[in-house]
Amino acid sequence: MKVFFSRHAMKRMAERGISLNEVYEVLRSPLDAIDVRFGRRAYVRHFADCYYVVVIAERRNQDLIVVTAIRTSRKGALRYGFIRI
């Protein structure tokens, strides 16, 4: 599986200070993954500095396209609908 990034995702990651490595870590071993709108999935992972990164991605054939990434708190991740964090 290859991972591609939309222009929107790259722009938001830069604005929010989220690195490519963080996104790959979220996708490689998420704490939780849920279905969201438009057939996409949201993945979440906790990082050492007490923040969570949420990655929204969609699958196309065997590839994964990252649509956006968000840095949030535990409370924010729970608001998105994650329950296993």
C-alpha positions as CSV (number, residue, x, y, z in Angstrom):
1,M,0.0,0.0,0.0
2,K,1.3,3.4,-0.9
3,V,0.4,6.6,0.9
4,F,-0.3,9.8,-1.0
5,F,-1.0,13.3,0.4
6,S,-3.5,15.7,-1.0
7,R,-2.5,19.3,-1.4
8,H,-5.0,20.2,1.2
9,A,-3.4,17.7,3.7
10,M,0.1,19.1,3.0
11,K,-1.1,22.7,3.6
12,R,-3.0,21.8,6.8
13,M,-0.1,19.8,8.1
14,A,2.3,22.7,7.6
15,E,-0.2,25.1,9.3
16,R,-0.7,22.8,12.2
17,G,2.9,21.7,12.7
18,I,2.3,18.0,11.9
19,S,5.2,16.1,10.4
20,L,5.1,13.4,7.7
21,N,6.6,11.0,10.3
22,E,3.8,11.7,12.7
23,V,1.2,10.9,10.0
24,Y,3.0,7.7,9.0
25,E,3.1,6.7,12.7
26,V,-0.6,7.3,13.0
27,L,-1.3,5.2,9.9
28,R,1.1,2.4,10.9
29,S,-0.2,1.9,14.5
30,P,-3.3,3.9,15.4
31,L,-4.9,3.7,18.8
32,D,-8.3,3.7,17.1
33,A,-9.8,4.0,13.6
34,I,-13.4,4.9,12.8
35,D,-15.5,5.4,9.6
36,V,-16.4,9.0,8.9
37,R,-18.2,10.8,6.1
38,F,-17.7,10.2,2.3
39,G,-16.4,6.7,2.8
40,R,-13.3,7.9,4.6
41,R,-11.6,6.6,7.8
42,A,-10.2,8.6,10.7
43,Y,-7.2,7.3,12.6
44,V,-5.8,8.6,15.9
45,R,-2.7,8.2,17.9
46,H,-1.3,9.7,21.1
47,F,2.1,11.4,21.1
48,A,4.4,12.0,24.1
49,D,3.8,15.7,24.5
50,C,0.2,15.1,25.6
51,Y,-1.4,15.6,22.2
52,Y,-3.2,13.4,19.7
53,V,-3.0,13.5,15.9
54,V,-6.1,12.6,13.9
55,V,-5.5,11.6,10.2
56,I,-8.4,11.5,7.8
57,A,-7.8,9.3,4.7
58,E,-9.6,7.5,1.9
59,R,-8.7,4.3,0.2
60,R,-8.4,4.1,-3.6
61,N,-7.7,0.7,-4.8
62,Q,-4.6,-0.4,-2.8
63,D,-3.5,3.1,-2.0
64,L,-4.3,5.5,0.9
65,I,-4.8,9.2,0.2
66,V,-4.4,11.4,3.3
67,V,-7.1,14.1,3.1
68,T,-6.2,16.1,6.2
69,A,-4.5,15.9,9.6
70,I,-5.4,17.5,12.9
71,R,-3.5,18.0,16.2
72,T,-5.9,17.9,19.1
73,S,-6.4,17.1,22.8
74,R,-7.9,13.9,24.2
75,K,-11.1,15.7,24.7
76,G,-11.1,16.8,21.0
77,A,-10.4,13.2,19.9
78,L,-13.3,12.0,21.9
79,R,-15.5,14.6,20.3
80,Y,-14.6,13.1,16.9
81,G,-16.0,9.8,18.0
82,F,-12.9,7.8,19.0
83,I,-13.6,5.6,22.0
84,R,-10.5,3.5,22.5
85,I,-8.1,6.3,23.5
